[in-house]
Amino acid sequence: MNSTQPIRNTEKLKLFKDYYRIIKTNSRNYLQIIIGLNTALRISDILQLTYGDVFDYEKREWKTHIVVTEQKTGKTNRIYMNREIREALEIYSDYSLRTPKDWLFRSRMSKEQPLSRYQAFRIIKEAAAYAGLDASISCHSLRKTFGYHAWKQGTPPALLMDIYNHSSYRITKRYLCIDQDDKDEVFEHICL
């Protein structure tokens, strides 16, 4: 059995992101992917987001942070909504037709329910197939992709450990799925 992997290849990552933005033009599914890639939240926490979590109805503007109490850990996490998230929200911006309690990712089958984990998985798998990614891509890959690319861009592992709410560095290290190619790249570029 393959374990869930991050999306390492930046060209395939771009194809993956563009699938619902350009090819299938489904702004809800695109937003799900963008929030997953840019927040490091678990899919269970993403699917529980409401319009009130991302939009300030009094000020009539996007919030600067998403504040989530994680289902798995019970810990509160405050996440900055970066440019990618804000642009995806603008594409999906039907907030004026919604209330703060409406699901951000509501089911098409039942407007009173959020999108199911199974449907979220199918959304990810369809975009992954388009991008030519292998079978080890799942909803959790979005969370791992965030950490992998943050690490590659120089984010200290201790900070990633805090972002993920991991109890040890060993867990974070395994979570980042650092492989031999990553190690080889370090040796290739360190010429003393």
C-alpha positions in Angstrom: 0.0 0.0 0.0 1.3 3.5 -0.9 1.4 6.1 1.8 0.1 9.5 1.1 2.7 11.7 -0.5 3.1 15.4 -1.1 3.1 16.8 -4.6 6.8 17.6 -5.0 7.0 18.5 -8.7 6.1 22.2 -9.1 5.0 21.7 -12.8 2.6 18.9 -11.8 1.5 21.0 -8.8 0.5 23.8 -11.2 -1.4 21.4 -13.5 -3.1 20.0 -10.4 -4.1 23.5 -9.2 -5.2 24.6 -12.7 -7.5 21.7 -13.3 -10.6 23.2 -11.6 -9.7 26.7 -12.4 -9.1 26.4 -16.1 -10.0 22.9 -17.4 -13.2 22.1 -15.5 -13.9 25.6 -14.2 -15.4 24.6 -10.9 -14.6 27.4 -8.4 -15.8 25.5 -5.3 -13.4 22.6 -6.1 -10.6 25.0 -7.0 -11.1 26.8 -3.7 -10.9 23.5 -1.8 -7.6 22.7 -3.3 -6.2 26.2 -2.8 -7.2 26.3 0.9 -5.8 22.8 1.4 -2.5 23.7 -0.1 -2.1 27.0 1.6 -3.4 26.3 5.2 -2.0 22.9 6.0 -5.4 22.1 7.5 -6.8 18.5 7.5 -9.6 18.0 5.1 -12.0 17.4 8.0 -11.3 21.0 9.2 -11.5 22.5 5.7 -14.9 21.0 5.1 -16.3 22.5 8.3 -15.4 26.1 7.3 -18.3 28.5 7.0 -18.6 31.8 5.2 -18.3 33.5 8.6 -14.9 31.9 9.0 -13.5 33.7 5.9 -15.7 36.8 5.5 -16.4 39.6 7.9 -20.0 40.5 7.3 -19.9 43.7 9.3 -16.8 45.1 7.5 -17.9 43.5 4.2 -14.4 42.2 3.5 -12.3 39.0 3.6 -10.9 38.2 7.0 -7.1 38.2 7.3 -7.0 34.9 9.3 -9.0 31.7 9.5 -9.4 30.6 13.1 -10.1 26.9 13.5 -10.4 24.6 16.4 -8.9 21.4 14.9 -11.2 18.4 15.2 -8.3 15.9 15.7 -6.3 17.8 18.3 -8.9 20.2 19.8 -6.2 23.0 19.5 -7.0 26.4 18.1 -5.1 27.3 15.0 -4.9 30.8 13.5 -3.9 30.8 9.8 -3.2 33.8 7.7 -5.2 33.9 4.4 -2.5 34.6 1.8 -3.0 36.0 -1.7 -3.7 32.6 -3.3 -6.6 32.0 -0.9 -8.0 35.5 -1.3 -7.9 35.3 -5.1 -9.6 31.9 -5.0 -12.3 33.3 -2.7 -12.9 36.1 -5.1 -13.5 33.6 -7.9 -15.9 31.8 -5.6 -17.4 35.0 -4.2 -21.0 34.3 -3.7 -20.8 35.4 0.0 -23.4 38.1 -0.6 -25.9 35.3 -1.2 -24.9 33.4 1.9 -25.1 33.8 5.6 -22.1 33.5 8.0 -23.4 30.0 9.1 -23.6 28.6 5.5 -21.0 26.0 4.6 -18.1 27.3 2.5 -18.0 23.8 0.8 -21.6 22.8 0.9 -22.9 19.6 -0.7 -24.8 19.8 -3.9 -27.0 17.0 -2.7 -28.0 18.6 0.5 -27.6 22.4 1.0 -27.7 21.8 4.8 -24.6 19.6 4.8 -21.0 20.3 4.0 -19.2 18.4 1.2 -18.5 14.8 2.3 -14.9 13.6 2.8 -15.5 11.0 0.1 -16.5 13.7 -2.4 -13.5 15.8 -1.4 -11.3 12.8 -2.0 -12.9 12.3 -5.5 -12.2 16.0 -6.3 -8.5 15.6 -5.4 -8.1 12.3 -7.3 -9.6 13.8 -10.4 -7.3 16.7 -10.4 -4.3 14.4 -9.6 -5.1 12.1 -12.5 -5.2 15.1 -14.8 -1.8 16.3 -13.5 -0.3 12.8 -14.1 0.2 12.2 -10.3 0.4 8.7 -9.0 -2.1 6.9 -6.8 -0.5 8.0 -3.5 -2.2 11.4 -3.8 -5.1 12.0 -1.5 -6.7 14.9 0.5 -3.9 14.6 3.1 -1.4 15.3 0.3 -2.5 18.9 0.3 -1.4 19.2 3.9 1.8 17.4 3.2 2.5 19.5 0.1 2.3 22.7 2.1 4.9 21.4 4.5 7.2 19.9 1.9 7.3 23.2 -0.1 7.6 25.3 3.0 10.6 23.2 4.1 12.2 23.4 0.6 11.8 27.2 0.7 13.7 27.3 4.0 11.1 27.3 6.7 12.7 25.9 9.9 11.4 22.4 10.8 10.6 23.5 14.3 8.2 26.1 12.9 6.6 23.4 10.7 6.3 21.2 13.8 4.3 24.1 15.5 2.2 24.7 12.4 1.2 21.0 12.2 0.8 20.8 16.0 3.1 17.8 16.0 4.4 16.6 19.4 7.9 15.8 18.1 10.4 16.7 15.4 10.6 13.0 14.4 6.9 13.1 13.4 7.3 16.2 11.3 10.4 14.9 9.6 8.6 11.7 8.6 5.5 13.8 7.6 7.5 15.9 5.1 8.4 12.8 3.2 11.9 13.8 2.6 13.4 11.2 0.2 16.8 10.4 -1.3 16.5 12.9 -4.1 16.1 15.7 -1.5 19.2 14.5 0.4 21.1 14.2 -2.9 20.2 17.8 -3.8 21.8 19.0 -0.5 25.0 17.2 -1.2 25.0 18.4 -4.8 24.8 22.1 -3.8 27.2 22.0 -0.8 30.6 22.3 -2.4 33.2 23.2 0.4 
